[in-house]
Amino acid sequence: MPISDELKAVYATAPTDVHYIETLQLKHPVFTEASTINPSESLYLVNQPQEWVANLEDDTQITFQPAPFAVIPPNSQETSAVQLQVALDNTSRIIMEQLEHVAKHPYIPIETTYRVYLSNDPTQVQNAPPLKLYVLSVTASNEAVTFNAGLVNIRKIPFPRVVYNIEQFAGLKR
């Protein structure tokens, strides 16, 4: 996961005036119909006690909702699988309500995007491009929702992906 020099400096020196802010975007088509707070396909969460307004990569300004979570980023070794581990506090029950709606559509994966910002610069993502993975497994309890996110499972993609028919490929007709 490439990060900016400014974020490297914050990680290395831990200054008192600047800190890093972690955000998560959880995206699924049923979030549109299920969400009362943010009626879009995405939940935007920030790991701090108040709302936070920041720009995405395309300069779209988004208000991130507070939700305590812990993230373990993927290991930087080439031999390990790219996997993000996340634990979300479930006290507000917002995430659990969304997961119940997602359970009706198990074949559409939840897309998660992990972004890191600096507290003094909400206009620029510090891990560019942000880490975009798909939720592979979810465990929920009354206290927390934990999930692992990784790359999409290519074994579920049909081969060949193109369906050959005589309307598009007239040479197949005999």
C-alpha positions as CSV (number, residue, x, y, z in Angstrom):
1,M,0.0,0.0,0.0
2,P,1.8,3.2,-1.1
3,I,1.7,6.0,1.3
4,S,2.8,9.7,1.1
5,D,6.1,11.0,2.6
6,E,4.0,13.1,5.0
7,L,2.2,10.1,6.4
8,K,5.5,8.2,6.7
9,A,6.8,11.1,8.8
10,V,3.7,11.0,11.1
11,Y,4.0,7.2,11.5
12,A,7.7,7.5,12.3
13,T,7.7,10.6,14.7
14,A,4.1,10.8,16.1
15,P,4.0,14.6,16.3
16,T,1.5,16.1,18.7
17,D,0.0,18.6,16.3
18,V,-0.8,16.2,13.4
19,H,-2.2,12.7,13.5
20,Y,-3.6,10.3,10.9
21,I,-7.3,9.7,10.5
22,E,-8.5,6.3,9.2
23,T,-11.7,6.0,7.1
24,L,-13.6,3.2,5.7
25,Q,-16.1,3.1,2.8
26,L,-18.4,0.1,2.7
27,K,-20.3,-0.2,-0.6
28,H,-23.2,-2.5,-1.6
29,P,-26.3,-1.9,-3.7
30,V,-28.7,-2.6,-0.9
31,F,-27.3,0.2,1.2
32,T,-29.4,2.6,-0.9
33,E,-32.7,1.1,0.3
34,A,-31.6,0.2,3.8
35,S,-29.9,3.4,5.0
36,T,-31.8,6.1,6.8
37,I,-28.7,8.2,7.6
38,N,-27.0,8.3,4.2
39,P,-29.2,7.0,1.4
40,S,-26.4,6.0,-1.0
41,E,-24.8,2.8,-1.9
42,S,-21.9,3.5,0.5
43,L,-21.4,3.9,4.2
44,Y,-18.6,6.4,5.0
45,L,-17.1,5.8,8.4
46,V,-14.3,7.6,10.3
47,N,-12.4,6.4,13.3
48,Q,-13.0,9.4,15.6
49,P,-15.9,10.7,17.8
50,Q,-17.3,13.3,15.5
51,E,-18.3,13.7,11.9
52,W,-15.5,14.5,9.5
53,V,-15.6,16.1,6.0
54,A,-12.9,15.1,3.5
55,N,-12.3,14.8,-0.2
56,L,-12.2,11.5,-2.0
57,E,-9.7,10.9,-4.8
58,D,-12.0,12.5,-7.4
59,D,-12.4,15.6,-5.2
60,T,-15.9,14.7,-4.2
61,Q,-16.5,16.0,-0.7
62,I,-18.0,13.4,1.7
63,T,-19.1,13.6,5.3
64,F,-17.8,10.5,7.2
65,Q,-19.9,9.3,10.1
66,P,-18.2,8.4,13.4
67,A,-17.7,4.7,14.1
68,P,-15.0,3.3,16.3
69,F,-13.0,0.6,14.4
70,A,-9.6,-1.0,14.3
71,V,-7.8,-1.9,11.1
72,I,-4.9,-4.3,10.5
73,P,-3.6,-3.4,7.1
74,P,-2.2,-6.1,4.8
75,N,1.3,-7.4,5.4
76,S,3.9,-5.9,3.1
77,Q,5.6,-9.2,2.3
78,E,5.1,-10.4,-1.3
79,T,4.4,-14.0,-0.2
80,S,1.4,-13.2,1.9
81,A,-2.1,-12.7,0.6
82,V,-3.5,-9.1,0.5
83,Q,-6.0,-9.1,3.3
84,L,-7.4,-6.3,5.5
85,Q,-8.8,-7.1,8.9
86,V,-11.4,-4.8,10.4
87,A,-13.2,-4.8,13.7
88,L,-16.1,-2.3,14.0
89,D,-17.9,-1.4,17.2
90,N,-21.5,-2.5,17.0
91,T,-23.0,-0.3,19.7
92,S,-24.9,1.9,17.3
93,R,-26.3,-1.2,15.5
94,I,-26.1,0.7,12.1
95,I,-23.6,-1.8,10.6
96,M,-25.6,-4.8,11.9
97,E,-28.8,-3.5,10.3
98,Q,-27.0,-3.1,7.0
99,L,-25.5,-6.6,7.1
100,E,-29.0,-8.0,7.6
101,H,-30.1,-6.4,4.4
102,V,-26.9,-7.6,2.6
103,A,-27.6,-11.2,3.7
104,K,-30.5,-11.2,1.3
105,H,-28.0,-10.8,-1.6
106,P,-25.0,-13.0,-0.7
107,Y,-23.5,-13.2,-4.2
108,I,-22.8,-9.5,-4.4
109,P,-19.7,-8.8,-2.3
110,I,-19.3,-5.7,-0.1
111,E,-16.6,-3.5,-1.4
112,T,-14.5,-1.8,1.2
113,T,-12.1,1.1,0.7
114,Y,-9.5,2.0,3.3
115,R,-8.3,5.6,3.2
116,V,-5.9,7.5,5.5
117,Y,-5.8,11.2,5.8
118,L,-3.8,13.7,7.9
119,S,-5.7,15.7,10.5
120,N,-4.4,19.0,9.0
121,D,-5.2,18.1,5.3
122,P,-8.7,16.6,4.7
123,T,-8.4,17.4,0.9
124,Q,-5.8,14.7,0.1
125,V,-5.8,10.9,0.6
126,Q,-2.4,9.9,2.0
127,N,-2.5,6.3,0.8
128,A,-3.0,6.9,-2.9
129,P,-4.5,4.9,-4.5
130,P,-6.6,3.8,-1.5
131,L,-6.8,0.2,-0.7
132,K,-10.0,-1.3,-2.3
133,L,-10.8,-4.9,-1.4
134,Y,-13.9,-7.1,-1.0
135,V,-15.3,-8.5,2.2
136,L,-14.6,-12.3,2.3
137,S,-16.1,-13.2,5.7
138,V,-18.0,-11.5,8.4
139,T,-18.5,-12.3,12.1
140,A,-21.0,-10.3,14.1
141,S,-21.8,-10.2,17.8
142,N,-23.6,-7.7,20.1
143,E,-20.4,-5.9,20.7
144,A,-18.5,-5.9,17.4
145,V,-18.6,-6.7,13.7
146,T,-15.4,-8.1,12.4
147,F,-14.5,-8.9,8.8
148,N,-11.7,-9.9,6.5
149,A,-11.4,-8.2,3.1
150,G,-9.3,-9.4,0.3
151,L,-9.1,-9.6,-3.5
152,V,-12.1,-10.9,-5.3
153,N,-12.2,-14.6,-5.7
154,I,-11.3,-15.3,-9.3
155,R,-12.5,-18.9,-9.1
156,K,-16.1,-17.7,-9.1
157,I,-15.6,-15.9,-12.5
158,P,-16.9,-18.1,-15.3
159,F,-14.5,-19.1,-18.1
160,P,-14.7,-18.0,-20.8
161,R,-16.2,-14.7,-19.7
162,V,-17.5,-14.0,-23.2
163,V,-20.6,-16.0,-24.2
164,Y,-20.1,-16.8,-27.9
165,N,-23.4,-16.7,-29.9
166,I,-24.2,-16.5,-33.6
167,E,-25.7,-12.9,-33.3
168,Q,-22.3,-11.5,-32.3
169,F,-20.1,-14.0,-34.1
170,A,-21.7,-14.9,-37.4
171,G,-18.9,-17.2,-38.4
172,L,-20.0,-19.8,-35.8
173,K,-23.2,-20.6,-37.8
174,R,-22.9,-23.7,-39.8
